[in-house]
Amino acid sequence: MTRHDKYPGRLAAFGLVFLSILLPYFFAALFISPEGGAIPDSARIYIFIGEIFIILPSAVYVLRRQFSIRRVYRLKAVEAPAFLWALVIGVSISVLGDEFDRLISIIIEPPEWLADSLVFFQINTFGEFLLIFGALVVVTPVAEELLFRGFLQTTLEYHTQDVTKSVLLTALAFALLHMNTWWIIQIYLFGIALSYLSWRTQSVVPGIAAHMGINGLSLFFSNIDPEHLGWYEMGNHVSVLWLGLAGAGLYYGFREINRMFPLKDRDSQTISPADAPQETSKEPID
């Protein structure tokens, strides 16, 4: 097998990612009336189905071309502490992103469609909880991390041999294809953090954990009465206490991930050792 037979081509990867990300919108569009308005309850089911199948186009391509699914999607198990620290990173990112969103709102008034879109995530029954929680906190993180931090990022790393370019391009595709102009900066920054986790650990599992933390906390705040947020807010902002905890969680989370996955232990499946960044040893010289 030649060097370029191990991973998909770059154009094929971008094309398949674009096709895949349209699936949830396609399924939802089938059940939205021409007059517009709020998304009907039935559309939630079909967006859920779309999220399940979001990985299908790339998976069919990988199987037909006989690539290694384990290698292309970075299917590598990690120990529980890595998963938990990645979850802390995700929750911390969500808190900091919330404050960033509030600061942006001071300068630019949020569009009307933003409030309408949040109605989609509101839970009124136990059945809706199972559907929305399952779609947003379980299915979406798994499917999107496999597609972006697995399929697309490994392809870019392999063909560009450039960590920075691969991380930034993957995060950009992740942000643009979410089709949300208001949160595009936040999603892009989230994407950079998730892409870094994928590259550093050579596994999509920590990214899935962080993604679950981001989506889970967002879902929580979408369903809590603003009058009951006194423990979290200070005026119209996130309280200094929670911002401090989030900053600490982000710092210690990445520190522990870096400690558990030193660069010297990486293999060379995508980026050769000569092209990968090197850490400076802090051990004393005898």
N, C-alpha and C positions, 0 to 999 in steps of 0.2 A: 504494500500500500504506500503510495507516494505521500509526500508531506501534505498536499492539499486535498487528499482523500479522507483525512481524519475528521474534518469539520466542514459544515456547509460553506458555500461561498457567501461573501458579504452581501451582495445584492439579493440573493435568494433569502438570506436571513432577514433582512429588512422588509422584504416583500411579504414574507410569511408572518412576521410580527404585525405588520400593518393589517393584514387580512384577519389575523387572530383577534386583534383588539376591537375590530368592528363587530364581531359576533354578538356580544351582549347588546349593543345598540340595535343591531338588526333584529334580534329576537324581540326587544322591547318595542321597536317601531311597528311591528305587526299588530300590536294591541293598544296603540295610542290613536285616539280619534283624530281626524283631520282638523278639527276645531282646536286641538291642543288642550291645554289645561293640565291638571294634576295627572300623574301616572296612575292608571287604575291598578287595583290590587293584583289582578291577574298578570299584569306586566312584570311584577316582582318575580313571579315564578319563572318567567321566560328569560329574564336577565340572569337569574340563578342558573338556569340551564345553559345560557350563553357563557357564563363564567366557567362552568364545568368543562365545556367544549373548547375553551379558549386555547388550550394546549394542543388540540387535535391536529390542526394543519401542520405544525412543526413536527409533531410526533409521527404523522404519516410520512412526512418527508424524510425524517431520520431513519425510520424503519425501511423505507423503500431504497434508500441509498446505503443501507446496512452500516450506518455509523453506530458507534457505541453509545447507547442511551445513557449509561452511567457516566461516561466522560462528557458528553455534550451538555447534559443537564446538571452536571456536578452533583450527582446523587451520592453523597458521602455522609455517613453518619458522624455525629459529633457527640461528645460527652454532655451530660446534663448541665454542668456549670456553664458551658459555652452557650447552650440554648437559653438558660436563665439570664445570663448577662446580656445576650442579644435582645431578650424581651425587655429588660431594663432600658436598653438603648432606645428601643422603639417607643416605650411609654415616655421617656424623657424627650425624645424628638417631638412627640405629639404635644406635650405641654409647651415646649419652646415655640413650636409652630403655631399654637393657639395665640400666644402673646404676639408673635410676629403678625398674625392675621389682624389682631386688634390694633396694632400700630399702623398697619397699612390702611385700616378703615378710617383712621383719623385724617389721612391725607386724601384718600379716594373713597367715595361713598360706595358701599357694596351694591352690586346690581340687584334688581328685584328678583331675577330668576334664581339667585343664590338661596334666598329664604324658601322659595318654592321647592327647590331641589332637596332641601333638608327634610321636607315632609316625607319623602320616600323612605327615610331611615327611621321614622318614628314607629314605635312598637306599641300596639294596643291590646294584643291578645297573645296567648302563649304560642299559638301557631305562627303568628308573625315573628315572635322572638326566635323560634327555631329556624324559620326561613331566612330572616335578615341576618341573624347572628351566624348561621351556617354559611351564608353566601359571603358576607363581608369579612368575617373574622377567621373563617376556616378555608373556604374554597378559593376566594380571591387571593389571599397571600400565597397559597400553595401554587395556584395556576400562574399568577403573574411572576412570581420569583423563578419558577421553572422556565417561563418564556423569556423573561428579560435577563435576569442574573445568571440563568443557566444557558439556554439556547443562544441568545444574542450576544451576551458578553463573552462567553468562551470563544465564539466564532471571531469576534473582534480582537480579542487578545491574541488568538492564534495567528490571524492574518496580519495584524499591525505590529505585533511584538512590542506594544506600547501600552503600559498599564494606565497611564493618565488619560490617554486618548480613548481607550476602551471604556473606562469608567465614565468619562464625561459624555461620550456618545450614547452609551446605554442609558444613562440618567436622562439625557435630552429626549431620546425616543420615548422613554417611560413617561416623561412630563407632557410632551406634545400629543401623544396618542391617548392621553386621558381626556383631552378635549375640554379642559376646564381653564378658561383664561384667568379667572380670579385667583386660583390657587396654583398657577403654573410655576411660580418661583418656589413656593413651599414644596410642591411635588418634586421639582428638580433637585432641591437640596436633600429631600428625603431619599431620592433615587441615588444620589452620590453616596450617601451613607450606606444604603443597602448594597450598592455595587462594590463598595470597599469591603464590606463584610464577605461578599462572595469571593472576591479576589484573595483576600487575606487568609480565609479559612479553606478556600478551594471546595466549598460546599454551599448549597443553597439553603441548608437548614437554618443557620443563624439569621439569614435574611428573611426567611419565612417567620421566624420567631419575632424579629423586630417589626416586620410588617403586621403581624397579628397584634402587637402592642400598639402600634399607631392606629390601626383600624378599630381595635377594641375600645380604646379610650375615646376616640372620635364618636363611636356609636353610643357610648355611655353619656357623653355630654349632649348628644342630639336628643336624648330621651329624659334628661333631668330638667326639672323646672328651674329657670334662672333664679327664682327667688330662694332656692335652696342651695345656692353656690357661695354663701357667705364664707364658708370654710376654705374656699379656693380662690376667691377674687379679692382684690383691693381696689375699690372703685370700679372702673371699667377695664381693669387690667388683671392679669394673673398676679397673685400675691408674691411678694419677694421670697417668702418661705418656699413656695412651690417652684419658683424659678430657680432658686438656689439648689433645691433637691434635684431638679431636672438637670441642671448644669453638672452637679456632682455625679448623677447617674450616667450622663453622657461621658464624662471624663473617665470615671472608674470602669465603665463598661468597655470602652475601647481599649483602655489600658490592660484590662484582664484578657480581652480577646487577643491583643497583640502578644501578651505573655504566653498564652496557651498555644498560639500558632506562630512561632518564630519563623522568620523568612528562611533561615538556614535549613529548615525541615521541609520546605516546599519541594514538590516534584516539578518536572519540566514539561508537563503535558501541553500547556498552552504557550507559556513564555519561557524561553530558554534561560538558564541561570545567568548567562552573560548579559542578558538584556534586562533582567529583573533588578529592582532596587535592592541595595544591600544595607543591612543594619550595621552600625558601628558597635563593636563589642565593648562592653563596659567592664570587662574582667581585667584585673591588674596584670601587668606584664612582669614576669619574674626576672 
